[in-house]
Amino acid sequence: MSSLEDLTQQMLEFRDERQWAQFHNPKDVALSLTLEAAELLELMQWKSGPELLEHLKVNRELLADELADVLGWVLVLAHDQGIDLGMAVKEKLIKNAAKYPIEKARGVAKKYTEL
Ligand SMILES: [Mg+2]
């Protein structure tokens, strides 16, 4: 099972078995999330184009591990702060759709303020 709810429960079980909730204030959880995102970037540092794509193909497990680390912290932070992550993503997509109307944004890599 891998719904957001199931994954969150598994993260919380992992944490509770180790009595780590006491260390999980929102700032340190966000810090951990950012560090894991940096590890994701580190995997790609100094590579680009075809070399990067080949590197990621060869290191697929490392890529999956770092993505899982990032998502794990996102799930924990959302849980601890009482945020329904599924709903938050849906609501943010609606906000982004308003910021990036298809007729203005299709095929354009610009921030909404520049559209
Ligand atoms: Mg990691």
Residues whose N, C-alpha, C, O or C-beta is under 5 A from the ligand:
A	BS01	MG	E36 E39 E66 D69
